[in-house]
Amino acid sequence: MARSKWESVQSRFGEIEAWLKTGLSEQQIITNLGISKSTWESYKTKHPDLLELIKKGRAFQVSEVENALYKNATGYYYYVDELVKVKDPDGGEHVEKKRVQKFKCPETGAISFFLKNRDRENWADNPQGNELKKEEIKIRQRESSFKVW
């Protein structure tokens, strides 16, 4: 008996999860599965397990990018293999591969972005504007309470 399209997609959940973890978009996944966008959207509506898989995949992607942003904002050590010429005792030379530790300096743009999004009170481009918005919200809330009859 032939499997339905849904059963075929469902049997590939492991692949879909892996694709999401490597950053593929839904459109790329749809192409890989060989189904139409409307079919994909229909499956997301009808099958909460697919929607949950997609949400988890997106959360993983966001987490990975947040970690990379944090590393770029704070700097980090990493290793590279470099080829180095080494002199032999007999006067000759040979090439050796050496593992070298390097440091990636923090990036100003990443620092700025991180602080503006994680500590808006202290790092906003326009802190006075934030205070004005808070006051505006308070005024609107008071006004709305007067309109209740």
C-alpha positions, -999 to 999 in steps of 0.1 A, spaced: 0 0 0 14 34 -10 21 59 18 4 92 19 23 124 14 19 132 51 33 98 61 62 104 38 69 138 54 63 124 89 89 97 83 114 124 76 111 143 108 147 134 118 159 150 85 137 180 90 150 185 125 186 183 112 179 207 84 164 232 108 195 229 131 218 237 101 198 268 94 177 258 64 146 279 58 111 264 55 113 270 17 145 250 15 129 222 35 98 222 13 121 219 -18 140 191 -1 108 173 6 94 178 -29 60 192 -17 42 225 -24 41 254 0 3 251 3 7 214 13 34 224 39 11 251 53 -18 227 55 4 201 73 15 228 98 -22 236 105 -34 200 107 -4 184 126 7 201 158 37 177 160 51 193 128 45 228 141 63 219 173 92 205 154 95 237 135 93 258 166 120 238 183 142 241 152 137 279 152 145 281 189 177 262 183 187 286 155 180 316 176 200 301 205 230 294 182 229 330 168 226 344 203 256 324 214 276 336 184 266 372 191 277 369 227 310 353 217 316 381 192 307 407 218 330 393 245 358 379 224 370 343 225 400 320 221 402 295 192 427 272 177 441 270 142 466 246 126 495 265 109 523 252 88 557 263 102 592 260 88 615 244 113 653 242 110 669 208 114 701 204 134 719 195 102 710 229 86 680 217 66 644 227 70 611 209 72 575 219 76 556 210 107 519 215 115 515 233 148 483 240 167 482 277 176 458 294 200 445 327 189 422 353 204 393 370 185 389 405 199 354 417 208 335 435 181 321 469 188 290 463 167 282 431 185 288 448 219 265 477 210 238 454 196 239 431 226 237 460 252 210 479 233 188 448 233 196 433 267 199 465 288 178 491 270 174 512 302 211 520 302 222 516 265 194 529 244 202 553 215 177 577 230 172 571 268 150 602 271 127 588 244 123 556 265 112 577 295 88 597 273 73 565 260 68 552 295 51 584 305 29 583 274 18 547 283 9 558 318 -12 587 305 -30 565 279 -38 540 307 -52 567 329 -72 581 299 -86 546 291 -98 542 327 -118 574 324 -135 562 292 -150 531 309 -186 537 316 
